[in-house]
Amino acid sequence: MWIVLAGCVAACGAATPKPRSAPDLSPASLYPLGAGYAWSYDVDTGDGQSTLAVARVIRFQDGMAEVVTGADGVMHYVLRPDGIARAASGYLLKAPVELGASWSSGEGTSARVTAMHEQLRSAAGSFSECVVVEEQNTGSGQHITTTYCPGVGPAQVVSEMQVRGQNLRVTARLRGYTLEAPEAVASESRPAETKAAPSARP
């Protein structure tokens, strides 16, 4: 019996653990875009009360997406081989996504990856391997920090700006999300899959 156990221990000790696959940190994974995809956020404007905001992809065709948000109206994005571009100018996310990478994200605005492999917890759940992108506008002074989580999207967005000597800070944290088209959901007997995770601009 002891011989058998010793053989088992030796065999187990020789086993090589399976390496973990690297997370997909491509722009398309950090902000999945598809018709019907939606994210809900708890928004804190600093007054002690939280409001609900929803972002929804109302149209996605030929690599072009229209995202309706409560704050910014309709945002237009173009999915390109090198990232997700804003239809007007600049990139929301640009490959390769790596620490220190930077790009123009619009007129007078620059973006930079300031953290990788971050963890984030919200009402939507716990997320790992998230990427933090900071945007700075030289004209208005607005500073936006967005935490993108792979396979989820923007999980947290923090916007800060100085107004009349006061720092205004608005934080949106992911409450839930669905990455299914309405037709796919309707064809199933179960409700749409809703997950708790983060978002980009609510």
Secondary structure as a PSIPRED ss2 file (coil, helix, strand):
# PSIPRED VFORMAT (PSIPRED V4.0)

   1 M C   1.000  0.000  0.000
   2 W H   0.000  1.000  0.000
   3 I H   0.000  1.000  0.000
   4 V H   0.000  1.000  0.000
   5 L H   0.000  1.000  0.000
   6 A H   0.000  1.000  0.000
   7 G H   0.000  1.000  0.000
   8 C H   0.000  1.000  0.000
   9 V H   0.000  1.000  0.000
  10 A H   0.000  1.000  0.000
  11 A H   0.000  1.000  0.000
  12 C H   0.000  1.000  0.000
  13 G H   0.000  1.000  0.000
  14 A H   0.000  1.000  0.000
  15 A C   1.000  0.000  0.000
  16 T C   1.000  0.000  0.000
  17 P C   1.000  0.000  0.000
  18 K C   1.000  0.000  0.000
  19 P C   1.000  0.000  0.000
  20 R C   1.000  0.000  0.000
  21 S C   1.000  0.000  0.000
  22 A C   1.000  0.000  0.000
  23 P C   1.000  0.000  0.000
  24 D C   1.000  0.000  0.000
  25 L C   1.000  0.000  0.000
  26 S C   1.000  0.000  0.000
  27 P H   0.000  1.000  0.000
  28 A H   0.000  1.000  0.000
  29 S H   0.000  1.000  0.000
  30 L H   0.000  1.000  0.000
  31 Y C   1.000  0.000  0.000
  32 P C   1.000  0.000  0.000
  33 L C   1.000  0.000  0.000
  34 G C   1.000  0.000  0.000
  35 A C   1.000  0.000  0.000
  36 G C   1.000  0.000  0.000
  37 Y C   1.000  0.000  0.000
  38 A E   0.000  0.000  1.000
  39 W E   0.000  0.000  1.000
  40 S E   0.000  0.000  1.000
  41 Y E   0.000  0.000  1.000
  42 D E   0.000  0.000  1.000
  43 V E   0.000  0.000  1.000
  44 D E   0.000  0.000  1.000
  45 T C   1.000  0.000  0.000
  46 G C   1.000  0.000  0.000
  47 D C   1.000  0.000  0.000
  48 G C   1.000  0.000  0.000
  49 Q C   1.000  0.000  0.000
  50 S E   0.000  0.000  1.000
  51 T E   0.000  0.000  1.000
  52 L E   0.000  0.000  1.000
  53 A E   0.000  0.000  1.000
  54 V E   0.000  0.000  1.000
  55 A E   0.000  0.000  1.000
  56 R E   0.000  0.000  1.000
  57 V E   0.000  0.000  1.000
  58 I E   0.000  0.000  1.000
  59 R E   0.000  0.000  1.000
  60 F E   0.000  0.000  1.000
  61 Q E   0.000  0.000  1.000
  62 D C   1.000  0.000  0.000
  63 G C   1.000  0.000  0.000
  64 M E   0.000  0.000  1.000
  65 A E   0.000  0.000  1.000
  66 E E   0.000  0.000  1.000
  67 V E   0.000  0.000  1.000
  68 V E   0.000  0.000  1.000
  69 T E   0.000  0.000  1.000
  70 G C   1.000  0.000  0.000
  71 A C   1.000  0.000  0.000
  72 D C   1.000  0.000  0.000
  73 G E   0.000  0.000  1.000
  74 V E   0.000  0.000  1.000
  75 M E   0.000  0.000  1.000
  76 H E   0.000  0.000  1.000
  77 Y E   0.000  0.000  1.000
  78 V E   0.000  0.000  1.000
  79 L E   0.000  0.000  1.000
  80 R E   0.000  0.000  1.000
  81 P C   1.000  0.000  0.000
  82 D C   1.000  0.000  0.000
  83 G E   0.000  0.000  1.000
  84 I E   0.000  0.000  1.000
  85 A E   0.000  0.000  1.000
  86 R E   0.000  0.000  1.000
  87 A C   1.000  0.000  0.000
  88 A C   1.000  0.000  0.000
  89 S C   1.000  0.000  0.000
  90 G C   1.000  0.000  0.000
  91 Y E   0.000  0.000  1.000
  92 L E   0.000  0.000  1.000
  93 L E   0.000  0.000  1.000
  94 K E   0.000  0.000  1.000
  95 A C   1.000  0.000  0.000
  96 P C   1.000  0.000  0.000
  97 V C   1.000  0.000  0.000
  98 E C   1.000  0.000  0.000
  99 L C   1.000  0.000  0.000
 100 G C   1.000  0.000  0.000
 101 A C   1.000  0.000  0.000
 102 S E   0.000  0.000  1.000
 103 W E   0.000  0.000  1.000
 104 S E   0.000  0.000  1.000
 105 S E   0.000  0.000  1.000
 106 G E   0.000  0.000  1.000
 107 E C   1.000  0.000  0.000
 108 G C   1.000  0.000  0.000
 109 T E   0.000  0.000  1.000
 110 S E   0.000  0.000  1.000
 111 A E   0.000  0.000  1.000
 112 R E   0.000  0.000  1.000
 113 V E   0.000  0.000  1.000
 114 T E   0.000  0.000  1.000
 115 A E   0.000  0.000  1.000
 116 M E   0.000  0.000  1.000
 117 H E   0.000  0.000  1.000
 118 E E   0.000  0.000  1.000
 119 Q E   0.000  0.000  1.000
 120 L E   0.000  0.000  1.000
 121 R E   0.000  0.000  1.000
 122 S E   0.000  0.000  1.000
 123 A C   1.000  0.000  0.000
 124 A C   1.000  0.000  0.000
 125 G E   0.000  0.000  1.000
 126 S E   0.000  0.000  1.000
 127 F E   0.000  0.000  1.000
 128 S E   0.000  0.000  1.000
 129 E E   0.000  0.000  1.000
 130 C E   0.000  0.000  1.000
 131 V E   0.000  0.000  1.000
 132 V E   0.000  0.000  1.000
 133 V E   0.000  0.000  1.000
 134 E E   0.000  0.000  1.000
 135 E E   0.000  0.000  1.000
 136 Q E   0.000  0.000  1.000
 137 N E   0.000  0.000  1.000
 138 T C   1.000  0.000  0.000
 139 G C   1.000  0.000  0.000
 140 S C   1.000  0.000  0.000
 141 G C   1.000  0.000  0.000
 142 Q C   1.000  0.000  0.000
 143 H E   0.000  0.000  1.000
 144 I E   0.000  0.000  1.000
 145 T E   0.000  0.000  1.000
 146 T E   0.000  0.000  1.000
 147 T E   0.000  0.000  1.000
 148 Y E   0.000  0.000  1.000
 149 C E   0.000  0.000  1.000
 150 P C   1.000  0.000  0.000
 151 G C   1.000  0.000  0.000
 152 V C   1.000  0.000  0.000
 153 G E   0.000  0.000  1.000
 154 P E   0.000  0.000  1.000
 155 A E   0.000  0.000  1.000
 156 Q E   0.000  0.000  1.000
 157 V E   0.000  0.000  1.000
 158 V E   0.000  0.000  1.000
 159 S E   0.000  0.000  1.000
 160 E E   0.000  0.000  1.000
 161 M E   0.000  0.000  1.000
 162 Q E   0.000  0.000  1.000
 163 V E   0.000  0.000  1.000
 164 R C   1.000  0.000  0.000
 165 G C   1.000  0.000  0.000
 166 Q E   0.000  0.000  1.000
 167 N E   0.000  0.000  1.000
 168 L E   0.000  0.000  1.000
 169 R E   0.000  0.000  1.000
 170 V E   0.000  0.000  1.000
 171 T E   0.000  0.000  1.000
 172 A E   0.000  0.000  1.000
 173 R E   0.000  0.000  1.000
 174 L E   0.000  0.000  1.000
 175 R E   0.000  0.000  1.000
 176 G E   0.000  0.000  1.000
 177 Y E   0.000  0.000  1.000
 178 T E   0.000  0.000  1.000
 179 L C   1.000  0.000  0.000
 180 E C   1.000  0.000  0.000
 181 A C   1.000  0.000  0.000
 182 P H   0.000  1.000  0.000
 183 E H   0.000  1.000  0.000
 184 A H   0.000  1.000  0.000
 185 V H   0.000  1.000  0.000
 186 A H   0.000  1.000  0.000
 187 S C   1.000  0.000  0.000
 188 E C   1.000  0.000  0.000
 189 S C   1.000  0.000  0.000
 190 R C   1.000  0.000  0.000
 191 P C   1.000  0.000  0.000
 192 A C   1.000  0.000  0.000
 193 E C   1.000  0.000  0.000
 194 T C   1.000  0.000  0.000
 195 K E   0.000  0.000  1.000
 196 A C   1.000  0.000  0.000
 197 A C   1.000  0.000  0.000
 198 P C   1.000  0.000  0.000
 199 S C   1.000  0.000  0.000
 200 A C   1.000  0.000  0.000
 201 R C   1.000  0.000  0.000
 202 P C   1.000  0.000  0.000
